[in-house]
Amino acid sequence: AHYGDPAARRHPRDADLRRLERDARPLPRNALVHSRLGLMHYLLGHQRESQEALEAACRLDSDSYDFRLMLTLLYEKLGRRDQAVRSAAELLKLRPGDPAAQQVLQRIRQRQRR
């Protein structure tokens, strides 16, 4: 066992995150890289970093439904309901009438009333 080794106590995905961050440095304007960083940060419990990366992905590719959906769901999870509502409205602009986007928006608005 590696009980005294701090590296052994780290989350196994930490190394994956470091590799992804290293690989992302030469690609600062790549929305897909930012979305992957956002997802990895989310999985590691780094909510602020996840939000920053997903916001960057949405700025770089404002037409991506998937990036916007991830950010909307993150805002909802973090209790940032005003941001979640605005982001869900952006989803509906990307795919008017989309049932999934309508459902997310409706759920956020219902929680907002509580």
C-alpha positions in Angstrom: 0.0 0.0 0.0 1.0 3.6 -0.6 -0.5 5.2 2.4 2.3 7.7 3.0 2.5 8.7 -0.7 0.4 11.9 -1.4 0.2 11.0 -5.1 -1.5 7.7 -4.2 -4.2 9.6 -2.3 -5.1 11.8 -5.3 -8.1 11.1 -7.4 -7.2 8.9 -10.3 -8.6 11.5 -12.7 -6.1 14.1 -11.5 -3.5 12.8 -13.9 -6.0 12.8 -16.7 -6.8 16.4 -15.9 -3.2 17.5 -15.9 -2.7 15.8 -19.3 -5.8 17.5 -20.7 -4.7 20.9 -19.4 -1.2 20.4 -20.8 -2.6 19.3 -24.2 -5.0 22.3 -24.1 -2.4 25.0 -23.8 -1.6 25.2 -27.5 -5.4 25.2 -28.3 -6.8 28.2 -26.2 -9.5 28.9 -28.8 -10.8 25.3 -29.1 -14.3 25.0 -27.7 -14.2 21.2 -27.6 -11.1 21.3 -25.4 -12.7 23.7 -23.0 -15.9 21.6 -22.8 -13.8 18.5 -22.0 -11.9 20.5 -19.4 -15.2 21.6 -17.9 -16.5 18.0 -17.7 -13.3 16.8 -16.2 -13.3 19.5 -13.6 -17.0 18.7 -12.8 -16.2 15.1 -12.3 -13.4 16.0 -9.9 -15.7 18.4 -7.9 -14.0 21.6 -9.1 -17.2 23.5 -9.7 -15.7 27.0 -10.3 -13.2 25.7 -12.8 -15.9 23.6 -14.5 -18.1 26.7 -14.9 -15.2 28.8 -16.3 -14.3 26.1 -18.8 -17.9 25.6 -19.9 -18.5 29.3 -20.2 -15.4 29.6 -22.4 -16.7 26.7 -24.6 -20.0 28.5 -25.1 -18.3 31.8 -25.9 -16.0 30.1 -28.4 -18.9 28.1 -30.0 -22.1 29.9 -29.3 -24.0 27.5 -31.7 -23.2 24.3 -29.7 -26.3 22.9 -28.1 -24.3 20.4 -26.2 -21.9 22.9 -24.6 -24.9 25.2 -23.7 -26.8 22.2 -22.2 -23.8 21.2 -20.0 -23.5 24.8 -18.8 -27.2 25.1 -18.1 -27.3 21.9 -16.1 -24.2 23.1 -14.1 -25.8 26.4 -13.3 -28.9 24.5 -12.2 -26.9 22.2 -10.0 -25.0 25.1 -8.4 -28.3 26.9 -7.6 -27.6 29.7 -10.0 -31.1 29.8 -11.2 -31.1 33.2 -12.9 -28.1 32.1 -15.0 -29.7 28.7 -15.6 -32.9 30.3 -16.9 -30.9 32.6 -19.3 -28.8 29.7 -20.4 -31.9 27.5 -21.0 -33.4 30.3 -23.0 -30.3 30.2 -25.2 -30.9 26.5 -25.6 -34.3 27.2 -27.0 -32.9 29.8 -29.4 -30.5 27.1 -30.7 -33.3 24.5 -31.0 -36.7 26.2 -31.0 -39.4 23.8 -29.7 -36.8 21.3 -28.4 -38.6 19.2 -25.8 -35.5 18.6 -23.7 -34.7 22.3 -23.5 -38.3 23.1 -22.7 -38.2 20.5 -19.9 -35.0 21.9 -18.4 -36.3 25.5 -18.5 -39.6 24.4 -17.0 -37.9 22.5 -14.2 -35.6 25.5 -13.4 -38.5 27.9 -13.3 -40.5 25.7 -11.0 -37.5 25.5 -8.6 -37.2 29.3 -8.9 -40.7 29.8 -7.5 -39.9 27.8 -4.3 
